Each structure stands twice: as structure tokens, then as C-alpha cells.
């Protein structure tokens, strides 16, 4: 690669990273405030849970097709642009006509736009080349916590000063800016791949038992997080006297500590206790903390519990993602990630809806108790299925885990 191409690719990389930050601002600016806003509109816990969760159903149905079609058509930028445009239209509608229908439509668009994230990863990697794909994904991974923190912080400031629904406009503005910037990016094809997409890849991934087990673990981790952190923990904070700014800070606390835990996985936990034990630690920590959240006596205690929950979630979710993408050839990456993200998206729906029903029928503490118990119970699946899979697999399938075991 000559010097001119390197400079151009560097510009593309920086521009696309900015677009990725805006992507997360777009899908997170309103998240901490939807449940509080819906409660102000008079909706019960079941309706609030289903509004939050509907994006998960959409993601479940669309992430895999988007991954497959983007591989087949090599029109990745177009899919990204369509997702951003849908968000602009739907959240503008929700702002001007606030009711249950428009909130459902807004969260549906949230699911559609969020489903395009699988394309962001592959498109960003194309600027680096095959040999540096892992480096590219690691760099882009920073966009998730940073962009989410930006989104919730800006959304919190706007919501605190003008009202909950004005956070919708933050998402719309970010989506408009991101959409404009996409026209200055190049949609590069996968380097070195000249053949058409092989449909056998889809069959191969769907019939892989390993990805299904890993996806179930990711689903459980995500459902307890979305059902609590994003749906009903903000209502706990409201009952303790939090304003929109503090609710946004509460969400950011989880994100920051989650990012810290994810960073410590590779640097510390994987080496010291291994992937499986890291996952078990994360699931137990998250579950135990969730059970305690309804009993928080003040905001200080709630912030502390939220931080520990974020740490547990960071451990378990980082491990399952590591297992999902390990040693997957580039031509299969979008399909693999599309399937993985589609399957675990069920948690985005099941979590809010399940806990909403439990709270409505029983109580808030019962809802949190059952969600926490689910997280802890997932350790059984980690111990049995993953351990069995490791015994049956060759060392090439789990090179990092095998390396750590051998070093011990």
C-alpha cells in the first residue's frame, strides 16, 4: 500500500469512527428516559416493558438478514444510511405526536438501526485489511461505550432542561449528521475475495451448536441488563428523587464500569482465572447485585449497585462475544455476527417484557429477584455446555483458552 492510500485510509478510518460514535448517540440518547416518560404518559409496567423490548424483536428478525444481504450485495453503506434515515423519521414523529403508538414505532426504528451495527464492524475492518481486522474491531469497540456515554449525557442535559421527549431530538440530530457524513465514506469490498457469497456459509453457521449455546448465554446476560438498567432501574431512581440528569449519570455509571470490566478481561481475568471462570464470576455478580437494587435506600447506594452490576455484565458479555467470533474467516464474519446478534437480541425483548409482567402481577422486588436468579442460574449452562464443547473441540477452536490452560 503506497503512502497516498495509507493517508486516504486513515482519513476514512477517522471519519467512519466519528460516524460510529454518532450511531451510538442515535440509539442511546433517549434510552434512560423512555420508561420515565412512558410512566408520565400513564402506561402500566407491562406496556412500558413491551415498548422498551420491541426493539429486541425487530433486531432478532433483522440482524441476520442484514448481515447476509450486506455480504451478498456488498452495499454496506446503503444499509447504514437506510437505518439512520428510519431513525430520523420515526423519532421526529414520536416527538411531535407523543403516544404509545409513536413510542412503539420509535423503538422499532431503534431496533432496525441497531441491527446495522454488524455492518459497521465489517466495513470499518475493510479500511485496515485482512491482517489487521482484529485490530480494527478492537478500535471500533471503543465507539460503543464512548458513544453511549455521549448519547446519554447529552440526552440527560437536554431532558433535564426541556423535558424527556426532547432527548428524541438529540437522537435525530446525531442521525442526520451521521447520514450526511456517510456520503463522504467509501464502501470497500472485502479485499482478496472475488467469489460470490456462498449460501452454505449460512447453513454452516445456523447448524453450529456452539453459536447457539453462546447466544443463549448472551441472551440471558442481555435480558437481565435491559430489563433492569434500561427499563425499571430508572424508575427506582425516580422514586428516590433522581432528576433526568441523575438518571443519565446512572446509566453512564453502568457503561463506564462495563467498559472497564471489558478492558480488564483480556489484560487480567482471562490470564488469571480463564474465560469460563470469568463468565461465571460475571453472571453471579450481576445476578446478585440485581436482586439488591429494589432495596436501595438512597441514590448513593443505587449508583454503587449499578456500578457493580455493570462490572458483572462487562465480564460475562465480553466472554461470550469472545467465544462467538473466535477464528471466523472474514467472508463469514457478517453472517456469524448477524446470527449471534440476532439470537441474543431476543434478550432485549424478553427482559423488559418479563420483568414488566412480574412487577405488574407481583412486585418490583419479585421481578428483580427472578431476573437476578436467571443470571446466576446461567452459570450451570456455562459449566456444562461450554466445558463439554471445549472437550470435543480441537485446540484451534479455543486457542486462547488452551494457551492459558497450558501456561498453568
Secondary structure, DSSP 8 states (H G I E B T S, - for coil): --HHHHHHHHHHHHHHHHHHHHHHHHHHTTGGGHHHHHHHTT--HHHHHHHHHHHHHHHHHHHHHHHHHHHHH--HHHHHHHHHHHHHHHHHHHHHS-SHHHHHHHHHHHHHHHHTHHHHHHHHHHTT-GGGHHHHHHHHHHHHHHHHHHHHHHHHHHHHHH-GGGHHHHHHHHHHHHHHHHTTS-----TT--S---THHHHHHHT-HHHHHHHHHHHHHHHHHIIIIIIIHHHHHHHTT--HHHHHHHHHHHHHHHHHHHHHIIIIIHHHHHHHHHHHHHHHHHHHHHHHHTT--SHHHHHHHHHHHHHHHHHHHHHHHHHHHTT--HHHHHHHHHHHHHHHTHHHHHHHHHHHHHHHHT-HHHHHHHHHHHHHHHHHHIIIIIHHHHHHS-TTTTHHHHHHHHH-
